[in-house]
Amino acid sequence: MTEPRTPPPGLAELERAARAAPAAPRREPVVDCDNLVRIFHAEGVEVQALQGLDLTVAEGEMTALVGASGSGKSTLLGILSGLDLPTAGRARVAGHDLLAMGRRERLAYRRRTVGFVWQQTARNLLPYLTALENVALPMAYARTPRRERAARAAGLLDALGVGDCAHRRPAELSGGEQQRVAVAVAAANRPRVLLADEPTGELDTAGGEQVFAALRRANEELAATVLVVTHDPLVSRQVRRTVQIRDGRTAAETLRDEELAPAEYAVLDRVGRLQLPREYVERYGLRRRVRLTAERDHVGVWRAAERPQPGGPPHGGQHDEGEDA
């Protein structure tokens, strides 16, 4: 008589077992980039992909990095993942100085501190391993005891809605299933930060929503800080905080609250430089030079040709002809 199969433990149970004692509160941001520069050289041409980018992400946030192709967002993710090095500036992730890490520390960082999900489904999973074996593999590299690997891998797959795919190979899975298994692989070693580069880029709407649900589950139940890179501004509706990147710099942020309308913020760098959102620049016809006025509780930004009055709009113009900061 065969004994009944014991179901794998739930995700919350796995995490409780992994954290015997509560972690001390962390005051520093888990991701901290200051004046980050990345220059590429190819055939005598110099390309500056990052031009003094600043970014901080608090522990436990789920944030979307949004920008057009060539804006520098994937370059930033490559640096944060430990796959690339910045040319200048400062970048720290979970206490690791990314510019000063040696080879051994970098390898340990990529195995334990960060997890990564590629856009291309074929890059995330080994084709000759089952889903369960793919999730267990990073744990073997991190020297997790063998008996724990299968239990945690099964628990992760169940929690992310692909438990029934455990014994299938990637070719037997849909694109959305492959990406959810990839999230489980990225979360296998309990990383502090989980990075995803266009994880829904090859999926339809339904598959994309399932992948984002898996990322939210990793954020909320695994306590992983999640950064998702995308060129699709609609994806930003899936997260509370969206950071817009333009021309290698952080340009604006949008914060969403369940009870309030979304609020958009421009980003000041450490020397006070400010990028206005492109739609504001075009709407108000701002070009090259703008006029600033110091108001009681804000700064007014006007077209240079206009003459603002203290506390009011320019002569001959309506107040909405300029933009208040």
N, C-alpha and C positions, 0 to 999 in steps of 0.2 A: 504494500500500500504506500503510495507516494504521499509525502507531506505537502500540504497546501503551500503555494508560493507566497512568501511574505512580500507585500507590496513595497516598493522603494519609499524611503522617507520623503516627506514633503520638503519643499525648498526652505520654508521657515524653520522646520525642525533641523535641517542640515546646518543652517546658519547659526541657530542657537547652540548646537553642539560645537561648532567651530569657534564660537566666542564664549569661552567659559566665564570670562570677566568682562564687564563693560569697558570699552575703550575710553581713555581720558579725552575730554573735549579738545578739539584742535582749533586754534585761533587763526593760524595762517591759512590763506587760500590753498587748496590742493593743487591748483594750476596758477602759476604766477609768471607772466611774461612781461618784460619791460624793455621797450625800445629795441625790439627784436628785428634783426636784419638778416636776410639770406640772399646772397648774390651767386648766380650761376654764370659760368663762363663756357661758351661753346663756339668754336671756330672763330675766335677773336672777338666775339660779341659778348658784352656784359649785360646780363638781365637781372634786375633787382626785384626778386619775387616778393620779399617782405621789406618794407621801408619804415622801420621804426614802430612796429606793431606792439600795442599794449593790450594785455588781456588778463583778467583774474577770474577764477571760477571757484566758488565756495564748495566745501565738502558737501556731497549729497545733492548737488544741483543736476538737473538735466537740461542742457543748453544746446541750441541749434546755432551753428555757424553758417551764415547764408552769404553767398556772393556769386557773382558771375564767373564764368570760366576765365581763368587767368588772374583772379583777384588775390590769390595767395593762400586760400583756405586749405587746400590739400598740402601745400608746402608746410604750413603750420602744423597740420596733423602728422606729417612725416617726422617733424622735429619732436613733437610731444610723444610720439611712439618710440623714439630712440632709433629710428631708421635713418635719420639724417641729422646733420649738425648745423646750427646757425652760424653765420659769418661773424655776427657781433650781437651785443645785447645780453640780456639775462633771461634764462628760462629755467624754472624750477617746477618739478612735479612731485608731490608727496614727499618733499624734503630732499629730492635728488637734484643736484646741479647738473643740468644736461650738457653744459659746456665743459665740465670738469671730470666727468665720469671716465674711468678706465674701462678696458675691454671686459673684465670680469663683472664689474658693477653694472655695465650696460646690458650684459647678457642676463644677469639676475633681474634687472629692472624690467626687461622685456618679458621675462617669464612670470614675474610675480606682481609687479606694480601696475602694469597696463595690459589691457586686452584690446584686440584690434579686429574689426570687421571690415573687409574689403567690399567694394561695390560689385566686383566680378565674382559671382557665386563660385566659379571654378577655382578661385585662388584661396578660398577659405577652408576647403575640405580635401582630404586625401581620397582619391576616387576608389582605391582598393580597400578602404576601411569602412565599416558600418558607422552609422551615426554615433552609436554608443562608444565605439573604439576611437572615433575622432575626438569626442569630448574627453575621453580618459587619457588620450595621448599627452596633452600638456601637463597633466598631473604626474605622469611618469617622469617627464623632464624635471619637474620640481621635486621629485623624490617623495611623492605622497605614497603612503603604504598601499600595497596592491589591493587589500580588502576594502579600502575606503574608496578607491577609484570608481569601481563599477556602481557602488551605491550612490555616490554623489553624481556621477554622469547620468544615471537613470533618473534621479531626483530633478536634475536640471532640465532634462528633456521633458519630463512630465510637467514641470512648472511652466515651461514655455510653450506648451500645447503640442509637442511633437513626440510624446512618449511612445505612440504607436509606430514611430519611424525608427526606433532604436536599432533594429536589426536589418535595416535597409541601407544600401550604399547610395552615395549621392546621385547616381544616374537614375535611381528609382524614386527620387524625390522631386517635387515641384520646386520652382525657384523660391517661392516663399518659405517652403519647408526647409530648403537648404540654408536660407539666411537665418531662420530661427535656430537651426542647429549650430550655425556659425556664431550666433550670440551666446549659445551655451558653451561653445569652445572658448570664446573670449572670456567668459566668466568662470571658467573651470578652476582657476587658481586664486579665486577671490581677489581680483585686482581692485586697487583703490580707484582707478580711472578706466573707463571703458570708452574707446574711441571707435567711431563708425564713419567711414568715408562713403557717402552716397549709398547707404545700405538698401535703399528702395529704388535705385536708379534703373534696374532691369526688371522691375515688377509692375504688375497692374495695381489698380487702386486697392482692391481687396487684399492682395498679398502685402502691399506696403503697409496697410493699417495693422495687419497681423504682426509684421516685423516691429513696428513702433510699439505695439502692445507688449511685445517681448522685451524691448529695450526699457520700457517703463517698469516692467516687472523686475528687471535686473536692477534698476535704479531704486525702486521702493523696497524690495524685499532682500536684495543682496547688498544694499547700502553702497552701491558703486556710483561714483560721479560719472555722468554720461555726457560726452560731447559728440554731436552728430553734425557732420559736414554735409551741406546740400546746396544745390543751385536753385532749388524749387522753393519760392517763398511760402507756398501753401503748407509745406511741411512744418514751418515754424508754428503753425496753429496747434501742433501736437505737444508743444512744450511751453513752459511758463516764460522762459527768457530766450530771446533771439539776439544774436550779435551779428551785425552786418559788417562784412569786410569788403573794402574797395581800395584798389591800387596798393595793396600790401599793407593797409592800416585798418584798424577797427574804426568804423565810421559812425555807427549808431547802434542803439540797443532798443528793443521793445520788450516791456514787461507786461505780462498778462495776469490779471487777477480774476478769480471766479465771480466776484461781485462787482467789479469795476470794468470799465472799458479799457482796452489796451492803451498803455502810455508809452510814447516813443521818446527816447533820450538820445542826444548827441553825445559823443565821447570826447572828453578833453584828455590830451596826453600830458606828460609830466611838465612840459614847457608851455602848456596852455593852448596848443594848436587844436583846432576844432574843424571837423568836416560836417557841413550841413548836408542833410539828405538830398539826393539828386532831384527828387520831385519838388522840393522847396526851391532849390536853385532855379529850376526851369519855370516853376509857377510864377515866381516873383521877378524873373529876368535878371538875376544877380550875375554879374560878370567881373572877373578879375579883382576889382577893388570894391569894397562895401563900406558904408558909413555906419559907425557904431554910436549909440547914444546910451548914456548911463541913466537909467530910470530908477525909481525908488526901490523896486523889488525885482528888476529884470534888466537885461541888456537888449536894446533895440538894434536890429540889423536892417539897413535900408540900402536901396540902390544909391550908388555914389552921386548920381546926378540930382537926387532929391535933397531937400534941405529940411531936416527934421526940426521941429520945435520942442523945447523942453516939455516933457510930459505928454506929448501928443504926436500926431502924424506929421509928415512933411507938409510944407506949404502947398496948397493946391491939390493934395492927395488924400485918399481915404486911408484909414488905419490898416486895412488889409493889404495895402500895396507893399508893405514891408514884412519882415518876419521878426518876431520877438523871441529872444533866447532866454 
